[in-house]
Amino acid sequence: MAVPSTGNYAQFSNSGPAAEYAVGNYPQSAGTGFQGFAQSGLSGFPVSSAGDSRNSPASQGINNFQSSNLTAATSVTGGSSPPFVSQRSYGFSSAEEAAAERRRRKRRLRIEPPLYALRPNPPNPSNANSPDKPRLPDSTSALVGPRLNLHNRVQSLIRAGDLDAASYVARQSAYQYIRPTVFTCNAIIAAMYRAKRYSDAKALFQYFFRQFEIIPNVVSYNNLIVSHCESNEVDEALKVYQYILENAPYSPSAVTYRHLTKGLIDTGRIEEAVSLLREMLHKGHGADSLVFNNVILGYLNLGNLDKANELFDELKERCTVYDGVVNATFMDWFFNQGKPREAMESYRDLMSRNYRMVPATRNVLLETLLKHGKKKEAWDLFHGMLDDHTPPTFQAVNSDTVSMMVNECLKEGNLEEAMDVFQRSGKAVKSKPFQMDVPGFNNMISRMSELKMMDKAEMYYKQLCDKSLSPDVSTYKTLIEAYIKLDMVDNMVEKFTRMVEAGLRVIPPYANQWLGYMIEKGMSGNCLPILAKMVEREPKPDVTTYSIVLRGLVGEGHFDASANLIKEMMNHGVGTTASLREFILKAFESVDRRAEIENVLNQFPIQQSNPRPYLSPRVSPRMMEEQGGRSPAMPWQTNYTPRATSSANQWTQQSYQPEQQWNQHTYQPMPTTEQYVHQEQGRGQVGETPQMAGQQFG
């Protein structure tokens, strides 16, 4: 046997009896224990005195371990004494091996059973997959890969202003393999609400969260509640709120109470709004300034100043810092009552508290001062906001602030002052200039276009591009329409071309109007490169857009370009109408090319005058059989029939198969949400179809 080293690590031969003691299997010396290891001066291992660990369960285990290994070693050496062992608890052949052992022990610690498993009555782990456990909404981690691409696609259509196309894309994806996340659904529903299309917002909620069983989050319910409130359906909104309390795995948010209290105040039910405020506080929610502001405004509109002041005092007691919007509400009411002194006292009281108010709050104060002619105080507040602007520590100004003051200057006819305000910065030592964003530039471009000062509008457009900002659809739309009004066709074509080259979406109504103007001015040839770029993005040009360009090309005698465009229509799957087909054949017959173009057109089906509309996704027969026909009502409505599951929020996932695809060359107009709903009702699928405003829907 090789003699072990007396250095930092014990070394043994790979042969002979000592091979019994492989790494990690060295017995501890009976005479030294852990104490001898501590005396060796090594660190990084557990150390304890012999007296502390001798009688412990761990020490007894070590002694048993020693006895078994010593007996085994004696039997191998023929009854002789065991070989010499290092005076350490462990021995390693190298420093790397010791480090590997430390890593192994750390990994073992990480996979130890959780603390709840050591409890006397640990919870049953089978409950984790129980069907009674409520399903939770998607988290942000679900918004990745193809689902993120789908979300961005829908958001891009929303920003382009084509809500029907965005709704169409989102509805289609609901029954495909890549289903939308709750964030995508919320985006299109909120866009419908902002566009005041409340019936569409409610129908889409039923479509995504009831019919296709995507789990809604609190934002989804808030969108539905505010749509009900804006439609004067406050009772339905309250039913949704009650449903959240009873079934949702989360609590209502402050935004929920803001929408409900505002809806109740608008319908003259102020006592119920106060009860809802008390309920919010009783459930442990913080004192939200905007909820208090809604109730205060309700009492002020009733002329009950004492009750409004009482609520305001309660808000100040509950909140060390409250939102200054409440003061703006009092100011506006005092001004309307012909009491400017009281209004300014409320304003000075707020400013004396030296709150660091965010731009949204100060903008409300600024708007109130400008509305009631307090120009000096408004400019002082604006300059104070510029002085307090010290990003990234604190942002006191946004583009709405600057745009508000610019518009005020232009209202008074001070163009030079407006241009100066646009680039004005604070004078404080630590203040920094505000970095203008795209909406701020868009406001200046719009104002200059209204004044027909296109040279200055172009100046701000160039500044926007020089700042590495990307002009959006609104930027180009403003410039293009301004050039059309001024009959500056070359500038209009330039901006239209830049818009499509930038990859921005041009919705069909805008495209048809702008291409029609170009053809009217005899520039049909310039339409072809623009149309070729538009095909690369959605929404793609439809048969109406192609018809406008084709008629313009034929009218100017560009038959070769017309034939090529018709072939492109075939490649992109765009059909032709009977009237367009007849026009093309007559035009090409006049130049003896009817047979040529007829061969191309025969590859298209003739578009019927009343084409079959897009069919909505339908559930599988098995699903309908289980449900016995789907109830058109939502769970919180009185005529709702619950499904045969253990929880109203526990709907099993279903696999949906898309319908048979139509011929790819058939032109399919994209229906709006409301058209889609009526089409479904026409087929008698009321159980699957959302109802519109004024009816019971699901």
N, C-alpha and C positions, 0 to 999 in steps of 0.2 A: 504494500500500500504506500502510495506517495504521501510524504509528510505535508500536511496542510500549511499553507502560508500563514504567517502571523501578521500580514498586512491588514488592509481595510476589508478585504473580502476573502472568505475561505475558499481554497482551491483544492479539488480532489481529483484523483486520477479517474479516467473513464473505465478502468478495469479493476477487478479485484473486489473485495468485500465492500470497499467504500462506495462503490457504485450504488449500493443500497440507498444512499442518502442523496438522492437527486435534488435539484433546485426546488425549493418550496416544500421539502419533506425532511428537513433537518430537525432532529429532536433537540429539545432544550436541555442543557446540563442541569442535573439535579441539584448541584451544589450552588449554582449561581442564580438561576431563574432570570427574570427580567432585570434584576438588580445588576447582575454581572454585565448584561448588555448595556445598561445605562452607564456603567463605569468605563466601558470601552470608548466612550467619547463620540459615538456616532449619533447623528441626528436624522430626523425624518421618519422615525418609527415610534410606535407607542411605547412609553416608558412609565413604569410604576414600581414602587418599592415592593420588596418581597413580603414585608409584613402586611401590606394592604391587600395583596392579591392571593395570599397563600390559601385562605379558606374560601375564596370565592368560587362560584360555579365554573368560571372560566379557568381558574387555576386547577380545579379538579379535572377538567377536560384535558388540560395540557399534561398533567401527570399520567392520565390514562394513555395519552398519545405517546409519552415517553416510554412507558412500560412496554407497550406493544412493539415499538420499534426496537428497543433494546433486546427484547426476547428474540425478535426476528434476526437481528444482527448476530446474536450469540449462536443461534442455530446455524448460520451460514459459516461462521469461523470455527465450527467444530467445538463449541463450548467454551472458547476463550472469551476474554473480556471484550467488550465492544471497542471499536476503533476510536481514536481520538476525535473529539468533536469541538468545533470552535465555540468560544464562550459567548456566542451571540444567539439570539432567538432565530435568526435566519442567516443564511450564507448565500452569496451570489458570486458567480464567477467573473462578473464584470460590472462596471457602473451602469452600462446600458441595461443589463438584466435587472438590476435593482430598480432602475427607473420604470422598466416594463412592469415589474411587480407592483410598484406604487400606482401606476395607471390602472392595473387590473383591480386593485382594491378600491380605487375611486369609482370605477365602473360598477363594481358590486354594490357600493353604497348608493349609487344612483338608482339601481333597480330594486332596492329594498321595498317591501310592501308598504303601501301608504299607511298613515297613522290610523285611519278609520278601520283598517283590517285588524288592528290589535285591540279594538274595543270589545267589551263583553258581548254586545249584540250588534255586530256589524250589519250594515244595510245589505239587502239582497242584491247582488250585482245583476241579476236577471232583469231588474226593473229598468235598467238603462235602455233595453230594447223593447220595453213594454209598449203595446199598441195604445195604451191609455195615456202615455206620456205626450204632452202637447208638442207638436212640431214647431220649430223656431224658424223665423225668417232667415233669409240669406244674410251672411255677413259679408263684409267688403272683400274677404279672401275669395269669395265665389266670382268676383268680377275680374276674371283673368282669361287669357287665351281667346277662344272664339266667342265666348259670352261678352268679353270686353269689346271685341270688334263689333259685335251686334249693338252693344250699348252706344259706342261711338258713332255708328252709322245712324242710329235713331236720333241721337243728339245733334248730329250734323244736319239732318233734315229739319229738325225743330228750329235750329238757328237760321236755316235758310227760309223759314216761314212756311214750309209745306207740311202742315200738320196732318193732312189727309194721307200723304205718302208715309209719314212717320208712323201713323196709326196702322196703316196697311202692313208695313214691314214688321212692326211689333206683333200684330195679330197673327200674321202668318207664322212667325217663329214660335208661337205658343204651342203648336202641335208638331213641330219638327224636333229633330234630335237635339239641336242646340236651342234650348229654351231660354227665354229672357229671365234675367234676375229681377228681384223686386225693385231694384234701383232703376232698371229700364222701364218697367211698368209705371213706376212713380213719375218718371220724367215725362212721359207722354200724357199721363193723366193731369199732371200739374200744368203742362203746356196748354191743354184744353181748358183748364180752369182760368189761366191767365188770359186766354183769348175769349173768355166769357161764353164758352161752349159747355155749359154746365151739364146739359143732358148727355153729351158725348163723354164727359169725364165720368159721370155716374155709370154709363153703359160700359165703359172700358173697365171700371172697377169690377163690375159683375163678371165681365168676360175673363179677365185675368185671374181674379182671386176666388171667384165662385165656380165658374164653369171649368176652368183649367187648373184650379186648386194650387196656384202659386200662393205661398204663405205671405200674407201682408204684414208689414211692420207698422209702427205707430204713424209714420209719415203717410202711409197709404190711407189709413183711417182719417187722418187730418185732412187730406185732399178730398175725401168723400164728404166729411162733415162740412167743410167750407163750401163745397158745391151745393149741398143741401141748404145751407144758410143763405147763400146768395140767390137761391131759387125760391126763397120764402118757405122753405120746408123745414122749419126749426124742429118740429116734432120728430121728423125722421132723423135729424142730426142727433137729437137726444137719445133716440133708440140705438143709434150706432155707438154713442158714448156708453150707454148702459151695457151694451154687448161687449165692449172692450173690458169693462170692469168685471164682468162675469166669466168671460171666456178667454181673453187674450193672456198670453204668458208675460205681459208687461203692463205697465201702468200708463194712463194718459199723460201726455207731456203738457208743458205750459202753453204750447201753441194750441193744443186741443181746447183748453179753457179760454184762450183768447178768441178763437173762432166762435165758440158757443156763447160766450157773454156778449160778443158783438151782435150775433144773430138774435139773441133774446132782446137786447136793447133796441135793435132796429125794428122789432115787431112790438115794442111797447110792453114787454114783459120784464120789467126791471126787478121786481121782487124775486123772480126765478133766477135772474142773473146774480143777485146778491146771495141767494142760497147756494148757487154754484161756486161763487167766490169763497164762501165759508166752507163748503165741502172740499175745495182745493186745499185750503189751509189745514183743515182737519185731517186730510190724508197725508200730511207731512210734506207737501210741496212748499217750496219757498214762496214768499210774497212777490209775485211777478208784477212789475210796474205796469205793464201793458194791460194786464187783466184789471188791475185797479183803475187804470185810465179809462177803460171801456165803461166801467160802472160809474165812475165820476162824471164822465161825459153824459151818461144817461140822466143822472140827477141834475146836471147843469141845464140840459135841454128841457127838463121839467121845471126849471126855475128854483130848484131846491138847493141853494148855495150852502146852507148849514150842513146838510147831509153829505154834500160833496167835500166840504172842509173836514168833516169828521173822518171820512174815508182817507183823505189825504194825510191827516195827522196820524192815523193808524199805519199808513204806509211808511211814513217817516220814522215811526217807532220800531217797525219791524225790519227796516232796511237802513243800514248805515249809509249806503249810497244807493240812490234810486235814480230812475231814468228821468231826464229832464223833459221828456215828452209830456209828462203830466203838467208841468208848468206851462208848456206851450198850449195845452188844452185850456187851462184857466185864462191865459193871456188872450187867446182867440175869443173866448166867451165874453171876457170883460170888454174887449174892443167892440164886439158886436152889440153889447149893451150900452155903448157910449160911455165907458168908464176907462179911459186910457191911463189915468193915474194908477188905478188898482192893477191894471195889466202890467205896467212897467215896474210896480213894486214887486209883483210876483217874479218878474224877470230878474230884477236886481237881487232878490233873495236867493234865487238859484245861483247866480254868478258869484255871490259872496261866499258860497260854500266851497268854491275852487275845486269842483269835481273835474276830473280828466274825462271829459265826455267824448265818446266815439263820434265819428262824422255823421252817422245816421241820426243821432240825437241833435247835434248842433245844426244840422241841415233843416230839421223841423223848426227849430227856433229861428233860424235865418229866414226861412220861408214865411213864418208868421210875422216877423218884423217887416219884411218887404211888402207883404200883403196889406199891412195896415199903415204903410207910409213912414215907418220909423227908419229912414235911410241911414242916418248917422249911426244909430246903434247897430244896424245891420253891417255897415262897413267896419265898425270897430270890432264886431264879433268875427267878421271874416279875417281881418288882419291878425286878430288874436289866434285864430285857428292856424294861420300860416306860421306865426311865431312858435306855436306849440308843436308844429310838425317836425318831429325828430326821429325819423325811421332809422334803424329798425326798432328803436326803443318804444316809440309811440307814434301812431299815425293819426293825425288830427284832421286831415283833409282828404277828400276823394274827388273824383272827376265830377260828381254831381254838384259838389260845392262850387267848383270853379264855373261849371256850366250855368249854374243859377245866377251867379254874379255877372257873367258874360251876357246872358240874356237880359238881365236888368239894364246893363249899359246900352245894349242895342235897342231896348224898348224906349230909352230916352234919346236915342240917336247919337250916342257917343261911340262911334266906331273905333277911333284910336284908343280910347280908354278900354274898350272891350278887348282889343288885341293886346294891350298892356296887361290887363288882368289875367289873360290866358297864360302868360308866362311869368306872372308875379310870384315872388317868394318872400318868406318872412325875413324880418330884420333882427331877430334875436340871435344871440351868439351861437347857440347850439342848433338853431333851426336849419333845415335843409330844403332845397327846392323840391316841389312835388313833381314826380315823374309821371307825366300825363299818359293815360292809357288810350286804347282805341275808342271807347265811347266818348271821351272828351274831345278827341279830334273829330269824330263824327258830328258832334254838335256844332263845332266851328264850321266844318264843311257845309253842313245843312244851312246854317245861318247865312254864310256867304252866298250859297246858291240861291237862297230866297231873295237876297239883295241883288242877284244877277252879277255878282262880282266873282266871275269864274277864275280870274287870275289869282285872286287871294285863296279861293277854294283849292286851286291846284297847288298853291304854295303850302297849304296845310297838308295836302295829300302827300307832297314830297317830304315834308317833315315827318309825317307818319312813317313813311317807308325808310327814311334815313335813321330813324330810331330803332331799327330792327323789329318794328311791330308789323303785324300782318293786317292789311285792310280786310274787313269782313264784307259780307253780302250787303249790309246796310251802307257801307262806304261807297261801293260801286253803284248800288241802286240809286243813291242820292245824286251822284255825279251824272250817271247816264240819263236819268229823267230830267235833270236840269239842262243837259245839252240838247235833249229832244225838244224841250220847251223853247230853247233859244235857237233851234234849227242849226245846230253845229254838228253836222253828221260825222265829219272826220274825227272829231274828239270823242263823239259817242261810240264810234266803231273801235277806236283805240281802247277805251275803257272796257267795252264789252269783251274785246279780245283778251285783255289782261285779266279780266275776271275769270274767264274759262281756263286760261293758261295757269292761273293760280290754283286751279282745282276746286274752286268754290261751286256750290250747287246752284243752278239756275232753274227755278221751278217753272213749269210750262206756261202759266199765265204771263210771267215776265218775259220769257223767251219768245212767245208768240207776238207779244206787243213790240218788242225791240226788233225782232227779225222782220216783222211787217213794216216797221218804219224804214229799215234799211232797204227793203225791196221797193218801197214807195219812192225812195230817193235814187233808185236805179243802181243799187249796190248789191245785187243778188249774188254776184261772184264772191263777195266778202263773207257771205253767209256760210259758205261751204267749210272753210277751216274752223269757223266757230262751231258749226254743227258737229264736225268730226271730234272736236274736243269735248263737247257736251255729252257725246255718246259714252265717253269713258267714265262718267260719274252718274250717280243717281240723283234725282229721277231722270231717266233717259227721255229723250224727245219722243213724243207720241206721234200718231198719224196726223194729227192736226198741224203740228210743227213742220213735219215733212211736207205736208200739202202746201203750206204757205211758201216754203222755199221752192218746191217744184214748180208751182204756178209762176213764181217770179222768174225762175230760170227759163222756163218755156216762153214766157212773155218777152224776155230779152233775147231769145233765139239761141240759148246755150243748150242744144239738144244732147251733145256729148256729155256735158256735165250732168244733165238730167238723167240720162241713161245710167251713168255711174252711181248717181244718188239712189236710183231705184234699186240697183244691185246691192248697195249698202243697206237699204231697208230690208231686203231679203236676208242678208247675212245677220242682221240684228233682230230678225223676227218680228218686224213691224208690218202689219197687214195694210190693205188698202180698202177704202170704201168704194162703193159702186160709182158714186159721182166722180171720185178722183180717177178711178180706172177709165171711165168714159172720157174724161178730159184728156188724159195722157194718150189714149189711143187716137183720138181725133187730132191731137197736136202732132203726133209722130206720123200719122197718115198723111198729113200735109207735106211732109218732107220724104215720103216714100220709105218710111222705116217702121211701118206698123207691124210687120211680121217679126222684126227683131225684138221690139219691145213687148210684143204679145207673148213671145216665148219666155221672157223674163217674168211677166205678170202672171202667167199660168202657174208659176210656182207658188203663188199666194192664193189662199182662199179669199173669196170676196167677202169683205166685212158686211155683215147684215146690218140693216137699218136699226134693229133693236138687238144688239149683241147680248149673248148670255152673260150675265154679270159674274163677278168673282164669287165663287161659292165659299161660304165660311167653313172652317173646320168643324167637323161633327164628331161626337163621341162614338166610341165603339158600341156595337150591339150588346156586348156583355155588360158594359157599364150601364146602358139604359135599362137592361133587364134587372140589374141589381137595384137600381133606383126606382124602377117602376114609373119612369118618366120624371124628369127633373122639375122641381117646383120653381116657378119663376120668381118667387119671393126670396129675399135675403133672410138669414137666420133671425135677425131682430125684428122682422115684420110678422104681423099677426097670422097671415095665411101661410107661413113657412112650415113645411113638413120635414122634420129632421130625418137625416139619413140613418141607416141601420149601422151606426158606429157608436162607440162608447163615449165619444166626445164630439161636440159640434165643431171643434177646431182640429179634429183628428181625421182628416180625410186621406185615404190611401192614395198613393201615386198611381196614375193610370198611364198606359202607353197609348198614344194617339197615332193613327196612321193618316198621312195626308191623302187627300182625294186624288183620283187619277188626274194626271196633268193634261191640260188641253194642248192642242196642237201648238207648237212653239211659234208658229207664224201667225197665229190668230191674235189680233189686237184685243187686249183686255183693258178697258178703262178702269182706273183705280177708284173704287167707290169710297165715299166718306163713311164714317162710322154710322151716321144716321141712316144712310142708304142701305148699308149692310144689314142693319137691324130690321128695316122694313122688308128687305128681301127674305130674311129668315122667317119673319112673321108670315109672309106670303106663302111659304112652303109649309106652314102649319107647325113649325118647330118652336112653338111658344115656350115649351119647357126648357129649351136650350138658349133662348134668345133674351138679351137684355131689353127691357122696356124703356121707353123714353120718358121725358119729363111729364109729370101729371098723371103717370100710371104707376102701378106696382111693378117694380123691376127687381132683378136679382143681382 
